[in-house]
């Protein structure tokens, strides 16, 4: 591992565990960052390793076992971008090292595993960062900055809509079953629950949801099993400070103008943005019209098609924190809470009732 004294000048050397779609997104982004490089990859699937190695744009060492990658003495950071259900076991191994780690969302598929990770990461000197990169989408980060100015007054409501395409095909079709993903409201919507927490500035206390699998993947069969992944839902979240959040999800609505729409309403003003988009709109009560705030994707973002460039921007912040010894901007607790909210929403759907977060006895 690079020493503290040389970290500010030496390239940040990454190892990537998991070289599927998200792993390759990380690899391509890191390859475009000055003074950062991917030097090692791990994946049990050879075809994935071969494709990812080509994405690196430089010679890399490849492994079928992540433990061999972790035995190297020249790494500064590891990215875990493997299937969701592998995160808990991989984190147990990575957190036993002195390497900084960025783990893709969701941190784990269950609350119990998230709590175990929290315990393992506690007191650890190396940085543990959860890949909730939607925070760094330019329109989202601009909306959060506008909110921080106080323009909305006291925040009362946050609404997030995602109307999009169905889940993509993944290696081994692992993402067709909730036992592997944590369920759609964990796998996909942990991003949005994380954003709700940021906007609310408080922790959730109660979740009510209605949803189902009504359109997608119903005619697919894998080893005699039909997929069980939810494809639409409404979720309402109450926060401790009185803020209310609402999520509107459809995975069979790719025909719309926008994939995502976010609205924040306070007692003085309303903020709105969309993705795709490059503006945030501020509408003050009792004033005509709205003010448009530019939120362009920075010109140096190499792949704006990758989540609006947010993965690249996330790595810039990750590297800055690593070099300066600053704490992670997206913490283990952030990862935990985003899973708790999704799991509570699934329980609400399954049991047909509002779920109080206190039921989980988190002890936080």
C-alpha distance (Angstrom), angle and dihedral (degrees) to the residues before:
residue distance angle dihedral
X1 . . .
X2 3.79 . .
X3 3.81 111.6 .
X4 3.78 121.3 -116.4
X5 3.80 92.5 -111.8
X6 3.80 94.1 54.7
X7 3.80 98.4 36.3
X8 3.80 94.1 91.3
X9 3.82 92.6 60.8
X10 3.80 108.3 23.1
X11 3.81 119.2 85.8
X12 3.79 114.4 -94.1
X13 3.79 104.0 -114.8
X14 3.79 115.8 -148.3
X15 3.77 133.3 -162.8
X16 3.81 115.5 -160.1
X17 3.80 120.4 -150.0
X18 3.79 108.5 -163.0
X19 3.79 119.2 27.8
X20 3.78 103.3 -160.4
X21 3.80 125.5 111.8
X22 3.81 97.2 -52.2
X23 3.78 92.8 39.2
X24 3.80 89.7 55.4
X25 3.81 90.7 47.6
X26 3.80 89.0 56.6
X27 3.81 91.8 45.4
X28 3.81 93.8 51.1
X29 3.80 92.1 47.0
X30 3.81 94.6 47.8
X31 3.81 90.2 49.2
X32 3.82 88.2 62.5
X33 3.81 95.3 51.5
X34 3.79 118.2 95.5
X35 3.79 113.5 -121.9
X36 3.81 94.5 14.1
X37 3.77 129.1 97.9
X38 3.78 141.9 171.6
X39 3.79 109.2 -127.0
X40 3.81 103.6 166.9
X41 3.80 139.3 30.9
X42 3.78 132.6 -168.1
X43 3.79 128.2 -165.4
X44 3.82 132.6 137.9
X45 3.83 91.1 -137.5
X46 3.80 112.4 80.1
X47 3.80 96.1 -157.6
X48 3.80 90.1 55.0
X49 3.79 90.7 48.9
X50 3.79 92.0 50.7
X51 3.80 93.7 50.7
X52 3.80 92.9 45.2
X53 3.80 92.3 49.1
X54 3.80 88.7 55.4
X55 3.82 89.5 52.0
X56 3.80 91.9 55.7
X57 3.80 93.3 71.9
X58 3.81 91.0 -146.9
X59 3.80 137.6 60.3
X60 3.80 111.6 -71.0
X61 3.77 134.2 178.6
X62 3.79 115.9 -120.8
X63 3.79 131.8 -153.7
X64 3.77 136.5 -176.8
X65 3.82 91.5 -152.9
X66 3.80 120.0 56.3
X67 3.80 90.7 -149.8
X68 3.80 90.2 67.7
X69 3.80 89.2 53.4
X70 3.80 91.0 50.5
X71 3.81 91.1 53.5
X72 3.81 90.7 67.7
X73 3.79 116.2 107.3
X74 3.80 97.4 -153.6
X75 3.81 101.8 68.7
X76 3.79 126.8 106.7
X77 3.79 99.6 -179.3
X78 3.77 142.7 11.8
X79 3.79 128.3 -149.8
X80 3.81 116.9 -154.1
X81 3.80 107.9 -153.7
X82 3.79 99.8 153.0
X83 3.83 126.5 122.8
X84 3.79 113.4 -58.2
X85 3.78 96.3 -111.0
X86 3.82 91.5 59.3
X87 3.81 96.1 55.5
X88 3.80 98.2 88.1
X89 3.80 95.6 53.9
X90 3.80 93.2 41.5
X91 3.80 91.9 49.9
X92 3.80 90.3 51.6
X93 3.81 88.1 60.3
X94 3.81 97.7 39.3
X95 3.80 95.0 46.4
X96 3.80 88.7 56.0
X97 3.83 88.2 65.8
X98 3.79 130.9 68.1
X99 3.80 92.8 -115.5
X100 3.78 125.0 120.2
X101 3.78 110.2 -118.7
X102 3.78 137.0 -158.8
X103 3.80 111.0 -165.5
X104 3.77 119.1 -164.9
X105 3.77 119.2 -121.2
X106 2.92 133.1 -58.6
X107 3.78 93.1 48.3
X108 3.82 87.8 -149.5
X109 3.79 135.3 -17.0
X110 3.81 96.5 -116.6
X111 3.78 136.1 44.4
X112 3.81 90.6 -126.4
X113 3.79 91.8 57.1
X114 3.81 91.1 46.5
X115 3.80 90.5 53.5
X116 3.80 89.7 49.8
X117 3.81 90.2 52.4
X118 3.80 89.7 48.6
X119 3.79 90.2 55.2
X120 3.81 93.1 46.7
X121 3.81 92.4 48.8
X122 3.81 94.9 47.2
X123 3.77 112.6 112.2
X124 3.78 92.2 4.6
X125 3.81 112.7 142.8
X126 3.80 95.6 -150.6
X127 3.79 117.6 81.0
X128 3.81 121.3 -98.6
X129 3.81 112.1 -162.3
X130 3.82 127.9 -179.4
X131 3.80 116.6 -143.1
X132 3.79 100.6 -124.1
X133 3.78 90.2 142.0
X134 3.80 97.8 165.4
X135 3.82 85.9 88.9
X136 3.80 86.3 71.0
X137 3.81 99.1 51.2
X138 3.82 100.5 119.5
X139 3.81 96.1 -123.9
X140 3.81 90.6 47.7
X141 3.80 95.7 47.5
X142 3.81 89.3 46.9
X143 3.81 91.1 51.2
X144 3.81 90.0 50.5
X145 3.81 90.6 50.1
X146 3.80 90.7 50.6
X147 3.79 89.9 49.7
X148 3.81 90.0 51.4
X149 3.82 90.6 58.3
X150 3.80 88.9 67.1
X151 3.79 93.4 -119.5
X152 3.81 91.3 137.8
X153 3.78 94.4 50.9
X154 3.78 109.4 -147.7
X155 3.79 109.9 4.4
X156 3.79 112.4 -126.4
X157 3.82 107.6 162.9
X158 3.81 140.1 23.6
X159 3.78 122.4 -172.8
X160 3.81 126.1 -172.3
X161 3.79 124.8 -174.6
X162 3.78 124.3 -171.4
X163 3.79 115.8 -177.4
X164 3.79 107.8 172.1
X165 3.79 150.1 134.6
X166 3.82 124.6 -65.7
X167 3.78 122.5 -86.6
X168 3.80 113.5 -72.1
X169 3.79 124.0 -117.0
X170 3.81 112.2 -91.4
X171 3.80 132.4 -167.8
X172 3.78 109.2 -73.8
X173 3.82 90.2 2.8
X174 3.79 88.8 -95.2
X175 3.80 92.8 153.4
X176 3.79 93.8 63.6
X177 3.80 93.7 79.9
X178 3.78 129.3 62.0
X179 3.79 92.9 -141.6
X180 3.80 87.2 67.4
X181 3.80 99.6 39.7
X182 3.79 103.4 34.7
X183 3.81 88.0 -116.9
X184 3.79 128.3 -65.8
X185 3.80 93.9 -80.6
X186 3.80 89.0 56.7
X187 3.81 99.5 35.1
X188 3.78 98.6 44.5
X189 3.77 107.6 13.7
X190 3.80 100.1 48.4
X191 3.83 83.2 91.4
X192 3.79 91.3 60.1
X193 3.78 96.0 42.6
X194 3.80 87.6 52.5
X195 3.80 89.9 53.2
X196 3.80 90.9 48.1
X197 3.82 89.9 55.2
X198 3.79 91.0 49.6
X199 3.79 91.6 51.1
X200 3.80 95.1 42.8
X201 3.79 95.2 45.9
X202 3.79 89.6 -147.7
X203 3.79 141.4 77.7
X204 3.82 124.0 -93.5
X205 3.78 119.3 -102.8
X206 3.81 104.6 178.2
X207 3.81 137.0 18.2
X208 3.79 130.4 -166.3
X209 3.79 122.5 -178.0
X210 3.78 143.1 171.5
X211 3.78 121.5 -166.6
X212 3.77 148.4 123.3
X213 3.77 149.9 174.5
X214 3.77 101.5 -86.6
X215 3.81 107.5 147.8
X216 3.80 118.2 6.4
X217 3.82 130.4 79.4
X218 3.80 94.3 -7.3
X219 3.81 92.0 127.9
X220 3.82 95.0 47.4
X221 3.81 123.2 101.4
X222 3.81 126.8 -169.1
X223 3.80 118.1 -174.9
X224 3.78 88.6 -22.0
X225 3.81 94.2 -49.4
X226 3.80 128.7 113.4
X227 3.83 115.2 -141.0
X228 3.80 115.7 -100.4
X229 3.81 101.3 -162.2
X230 3.79 117.8 136.1
X231 3.82 114.1 -121.9
X232 3.82 103.8 -172.2
X233 3.78 138.7 24.6
X234 3.76 148.4 154.2
X235 3.82 115.0 -140.6
X236 3.82 127.5 -172.9
X237 3.81 119.3 -165.1
X238 3.81 127.4 -167.8
X239 3.80 116.6 -155.7
X240 3.79 128.5 -153.1
X241 3.81 93.1 -110.4
X242 3.80 94.7 52.1
X243 3.80 98.0 -97.6
X244 3.80 114.1 138.9
X245 3.78 124.7 -148.6
X246 3.79 129.7 -163.0
X247 3.80 129.8 -167.3
X248 3.81 123.1 -164.3
X249 3.82 111.0 -169.8
X250 3.78 130.2 180.0
X251 3.80 123.0 167.5
X252 3.81 93.2 -171.1
X253 3.80 100.4 56.2
X254 3.80 104.7 90.2
X255 3.81 91.3 135.6
X256 3.80 97.0 78.7
X257 3.80 131.6 103.2
X258 3.79 94.1 -114.6
X259 3.76 132.9 31.0
X260 3.79 93.9 -154.5
X261 3.80 135.2 22.5
X262 3.80 124.7 -174.1
X263 3.79 126.2 -168.9
X264 3.80 127.9 -178.9
X265 3.80 119.9 -172.0
X266 3.79 126.6 -167.9
X267 3.77 132.9 170.2
X268 3.82 91.0 -91.9
X269 3.79 107.2 33.3
X270 3.78 149.2 -3.8
X271 3.81 128.8 -122.8
X272 3.79 122.7 -156.4
X273 3.78 134.9 180.0
X274 3.78 140.2 159.8
X275 3.75 138.3 -153.1
X276 2.96 119.2 -112.5
X277 3.78 88.5 40.7
X278 3.78 143.8 97.4
X279 3.79 104.1 -142.8
X280 3.78 142.4 70.5
X281 3.79 117.2 -150.8
X282 3.80 122.0 -145.3
X283 3.79 117.3 -162.6
X284 3.79 117.0 -176.0
X285 3.77 119.2 -156.2
X286 3.78 115.8 -106.2
X287 3.81 91.7 13.9
X288 3.80 122.8 104.5
X289 3.78 119.8 -116.6
X290 3.78 130.3 -3.1
X291 3.78 135.2 -88.5
X292 3.80 115.8 -122.2
X293 3.81 114.7 -143.8
X294 3.79 115.7 -162.8
X295 3.80 115.6 -122.7
X296 3.80 105.1 173.2
X297 3.76 124.5 172.5
X298 3.82 106.4 -105.5
X299 3.79 112.6 -100.9
X300 3.81 92.3 -124.3
X301 3.82 93.8 60.0
X302 3.82 101.5 113.1
X303 3.80 99.3 -159.4
X304 3.81 111.7 29.0
X305 3.79 87.8 167.3
X306 3.82 88.0 70.0
X307 3.81 101.5 85.9
X308 3.79 91.3 -48.0
X309 3.78 91.4 -56.3
X310 3.78 91.0 -63.4
X311 3.81 95.9 130.8
X312 3.81 90.7 55.5
X313 3.81 92.1 46.2
X314 3.80 89.5 47.3
X315 3.81 91.0 55.3
X316 3.80 91.0 51.0
X317 3.80 88.9 56.6
X318 3.82 92.2 42.2
X319 3.80 90.8 53.4
X320 3.80 92.4 45.9
X321 3.80 91.0 52.7
X322 3.80 91.1 45.7
X323 3.81 92.6 50.8
X324 3.79 95.3 46.0
X325 3.78 97.5 38.9
X326 3.80 90.9 -119.5
X327 3.81 120.0 153.3
X328 3.79 120.7 -97.6
X329 3.79 114.8 -82.6
X330 3.82 91.1 -146.3
X331 3.76 106.8 45.3
X332 3.77 138.9 -162.5
X333 3.81 88.1 -105.9
X334 3.80 89.4 54.5
X335 3.78 88.8 52.9
X336 3.80 91.6 47.3
X337 3.79 95.4 50.3
X338 3.80 93.2 47.9
X339 3.81 89.1 55.8
X340 3.81 93.4 43.7
X341 3.80 91.2 56.0
X342 3.80 92.9 48.1
X343 3.79 93.0 46.2
X344 3.81 90.9 49.1
X345 3.81 89.9 51.3
X346 3.80 90.8 52.9
X347 3.81 91.0 48.3
X348 3.79 89.2 50.2
X349 3.80 91.0 53.7
X350 3.79 93.4 44.8
X351 3.80 94.7 47.9
X352 3.81 99.9 32.4
X353 3.79 95.9 -127.5
X354 3.77 144.7 93.5
X355 3.79 112.0 -84.9
X356 3.80 120.5 -142.6
X357 3.80 112.7 -146.3
X358 3.81 88.8 -139.1
X359 3.81 86.8 72.5
X360 3.79 89.0 75.8
X361 3.83 93.7 59.0
X362 3.79 91.1 -144.4
X363 3.78 94.1 171.9
X364 3.79 92.4 -146.1
